[in-house]
Amino acid sequence: MYTSTKPTTYLIDGCNLVRSFLYEFARTEDEVTADFLDFLEEMSRDPRYAMHTYEVIFDGTFRPVGPLYRAGVHISFAEENSADQIIYERASYAAQTGLRVIAVTDDRALQEDLKELGIKVQFCRKFYNSFKPADK
């Protein structure tokens, strides 16, 4: 799957995405998180991807990750819920209201539940790899 050409809200499981890269880069989770959020902010400013909104939901309580609003990126924390539960609820609501949404998660059970609702899903690496850096 590629990055959509239609305005879409991407609901991203932040911990899933960050942890899918931890061993590749041999860096701390905080460092990989900061790099990913900076990358996503940069991509959200690119005219090819600026029509989308990106909601990154992290498991757990608030922790410093920099600004929670960055261009088209909104960062939140699941607090007492799980990121999976928040993604499911937001995706379900979006589907009911006719908004285009794609859930980005490696959690297969969540993917199956969302597919039953008719919601598109994408694995974390596929999502990340779908971006093409701007030619400079």
Buried (B, 14 or more C-beta within 10 A) or exposed (E): EEBBEEEBBBBBBBBBBBBBBBEEEEBEEEEBBBBBBEEBBBBBBBEEBEEBBBBBBBBEEEEEBEEEEBBBBBBBBBEEEBBBBBBBEBBBEBBEEEBBBBBBBBBEEBBEBBEEBEBBBBBBBBBBEBBEEEEE
